[in-house]
Amino acid sequence: MRHIHSLEEANLTGPSVVTIGSFDGVHRGHQYLIRQLIDNARQTGRTPVVLTFYPHPRMVLRGFEPGYYLTAPDERAAYLAELGVELIITHPFDDAVRQMRAADFVSRLATHLNMTGLWVGENFSLGYQREGNVAFLKDRAADFGYELRVVHLVDANGERVSSTRIREALAAGDVTEAQRLLGRPYRLPGTVVEGAKRGRTIGFPTANLDISEERAVPARGVYAAQAHTPDGTYPAMVNIGLRPTFGDTVVTSVEAFLMDYSGDLYGETLTLDFVARIRNEMKFSGVEALIAQIQQDVARGREILSVVDRSGD
């Protein structure tokens, strides 16, 4: 797999089949589309190429939205590579790209990618004022020497899957539904930073994560998760919220208690795979009530994660 950050960096000599889209999350609909494209590319001796953008065009056209992205560009590229994509282009989306005429953009695709096949969704468009819609691309296919295929973002069972549905599931705290739509647990990386250290005083030391402002975070509550660290993977209980029992913050925090782990993770990247929601965020009458509930949460988390571990054997 080759991941580049500009269309101009690509100069393919052999023919390629290309698909263009945001592919945020690389969910089941994306996966179904990409697998078909790769099968076609291999059968016809062409290079499978995915062209995507960063920032997301919505961010440029409508302004920055906190908590929007399901994946960072490198994560998205890694998921696409696992599916077999050979060339991934994360092209910068800015005012220059926004104002580019559709014919000019398609010409660049043909020139830099030796594009003989173009796969797009039914509502796809590119270029200034979205002029490069499906009708335009069909009309210009012969001029630029590519064959157009219009596809639908459905999975193998015919269900329509979208990144928007996944964001809505996360906003509702339904990480089980998000996992179903993604085809894998929702993954959230963050850097471990120093916190109030209150967890260790009550017997449950937590790793406090600094999460990118642009990243989608599940709703406030307590979750069972798998925590990936430089030392290995550990079952974890994750609290997302304002710590209402202590009432000392107005900023949502993400804290992970790693079961069976002891060590220093400060400055390290900790990646959480959310498996299930345990309960809503709650305010307790005091520390003793909080500790009792955490003990129940940990027991429930172990039970949930043990089933996941067994199913993966």
N, C-alpha and C positions, 0 to 999 in steps of 0.2 A: 504494500500500500504506500502511496505517495500522497502527502497532504501539503498543499501549497496555499498561499494566501492572496493570490491574484490570478485572474484569468490570463494575464499577459505572461505569467511565468510558464504557462503550458504551451508546448509546441509539438504536438503529436504528429508523427509521420504516418502511422497506421490509422485506419478508420476507427471511429468510436461511436458508441451509443450513449446519449446523454440524458439525464433527467435533472430538472431544476426545481428547487423548492426550499422551504425553510428547514424541514425535517427536524424540528425541535422535538426532542424526546426519542426520536427514531422508534416510534410506537409500532404496534402490530400492523396497522395499515401501511406505514412506510416499509416495514419489513417484507410484507407480501409483494408490494410493488418492486422493491429492490431485488428480491430473489427472482422475480420474473425477468427483470431487465438483465440480470447477470446470466441467467440461463440463455436468454436470447443472444447476448454478447458472445458467450462461449460457443454457441452453435454457429454463429456467423463470423467468428474470428475477429471480433472487434473489442476494443477496450471499454469496459464499463466505467462511466464517469458520473459523479454527482457534483453539481454546482449548487452551492448554497451561499448564504450571505450573513455577514456580521458587521454592524448590528442588524437585528431584525428590521426589515423595511418599516414595520409598524412603529418602531422606536424613532425613526427618522421622520416619518410622515405625521405622527400624532404626538410625539414627545415621549420622554422616558417614563416607563411604568415599572415601579419597584415590584419585585417578585414575579416577573413575567417568564423568565427562561426556565425550561425544564432541563436543559443541558448547556454546558459551555462548549465553545467550538471544538476544542481538543477531545472532549468526551464524545461529542456527536461524531467526530471523525473516527474515533476508536470503534464505536458501535457499527458504523458503516463498513469499516474495514473488516470487522468480524463477519459481516454478511458476504464479503468477497469483493467489495468495490476496490478497484485498482488505483483510481485517481480521484481524490476529493479536493475540491476547490472551495475555500471559504473566502469569497470575494468581498471586499469592503463595500458596504452600501452607504453612499453619501449623496450629497446634492448633485454631484456630477453624474452618478449612476442614475439617480432619480430623473434627471432631465434628458438622459440619453434616448434618442429615438429608437424604436423597436428594430428597425431595419439595420441600424448601426450595431446594435447589440448582437443580433443574430449573425451579422457578418463577422463579428469578432469570434463568436462561437465556431463558425465554420472555419475560420482562419487558424485559430489557436488549437482547436480540438479535432480538426479534420472530421467534423461531425457528419455522419451519414444517417444517424437515427436520433430523433428527439422525442422523448416521452414526457407528457405534461398532464396535469389534472384538468378536469372538465371546466373548472373556473379559473384556470391559469391565465395570467397576463404578465407582460413585461414591457418596459419602455415608458416613455413620457406619457402621462395620463392614461396608462394601462392600454395603450393602443395595440400592443402585441398580443391580442387575445387568440383564442383557438382559431377563429375564422381567418385572422391575419396570418397565423403560422401555416395554416393549410394552403392559403393562397400563395405564400412565398416559398413553399417547400421545394418546388422544382427549381426556382431561381438559385437557391443556396445549396441544392444537392442533398437534401435530407428527406427521410421518410418520417412522417409524424404519426405518433400513436397517442391517443387520448385515453387516459386510465382513470380509475376511481380508487380513492384511498379507503379500501375495504380490506378486511383480513380474509383468511382462507375460508371462513364460514360466511362471508358476505356481509359482515357487520361493518357499518361505517364508523371509523375511528378517527378522532381528531385530537390535536394537542389541546384545543379549548376544553374538550370534555375532561381531559386529564387535569388541567389546571382547576377546573370546577370541582373535581373529586378531591383534590388536595386541599382546596379552600374549605371544603366541608369536613376535612379530616378523614375522608374515606380512602385510606391508603390501600385497602384491599381492592377497591374498584380501580384505583390508579394502576396497581400492579396488573390487574386483569387486562387493562387497555394497553399497557406498555409491553406486556409479555415478560416482565421481570419486575422486581421491587423498585420503587422510586428511590433513586440514589441522590444523596445530598452530601457534598464534601465541604469541609471547613477547616480552618486553622485553629488549633487548640491555643487558647489565650488564658491569661490569669483572670480568675473570677473572684467572688467574695469569699471563697473557700469555706462556705457555710456547710456544704455537704459533708466534708470530712469530719466536722465536729459532731455530726449526728450519725456517723458510721456509713455514709454513702457518698464517697468522694466522686465528684462529677468532672468531666472534661467539658469546659465551656468553649463553644465553637463560634468563631468569627465567620459569619456567612456573608457571601457577596450580596449586596443590596438588590442586585438584579435577579437573584435566584428565587424560584418558587419554594416556599416552605409550607409544610402541612399546617393545618389549623392548630390552635392552642389545645394542648392536651398531653396525655402520656401514651407512649408507643413502645411496642416491642420492635427491636431492630437488630440487625447484624452490624457490628462496628469493625471496619477494616483499618488496622493500624500497621505501622512498619514492623511490629512484632507478631503479626498474625491477626486472625479474625476472632472476635469475641461476642457472645450474646450481650445485648445491652438494653437498658431501659432509658428511653429518651423523654425528657420533659421539655415541652415548648410552651412558653408563657411568660407571665409577669411576676412569678413567685408571689402570689397574692397573700400567702400566710405571713410573709415578712413585709410586704408592702413597700419595697425599697427601689422599685424601678417602674418606669413607664415604657421601657423598650423591651420588646419581645426577645427572650433569650432561648438558645438551644443548648441544653445540657444533657450529656450522656453519662450514665452510670454503667461502666463496663464490668460485668460480672466476671469473677475469676481472674481479674487483671490487677496487677500492681506494678506501677512504674511511672515514669515522668514523660508525659506527652507534649509538654509545652513547646510550641513552635512547630509541631508536626502536623501533617495533614491527616485528619480523621474523616473517614467516609462512612456514612450511615446508609444502610439499606433498610427501608421501612417495611415491616412485615404485617403489623396489625395495630390497631388503636386499642388501648386498654381502657381508658376512661377520659372524661372531660377534665379540664382544669378546674381545681377546687380550692377553696379557702378553708383552712382548718382552724379550730379554736386555739391550738397551741402546738408546740413542737412535738409533744408526745403523740398527739393524734396524727400529726404529719408522718412521724416515724412508723406508726402502726400501718398507715395506708401505704407507705412506700414498701414495707415488708410484703404486703399483699400484692402490690404491683410487681415486685420482683418475682414472687412466686408465680404469678400469672404469666409474666413474661417468659420465665424459664419453661413453663408448660407449653406455651405457644411455640417457642423457638425449638423446643425438643422435637415437636411434631414436624417442623420444617426440616430440621437436620435429618430425621429418619426418612422423610420422603425424598431427600436428595441422595440417600445412600445407594 
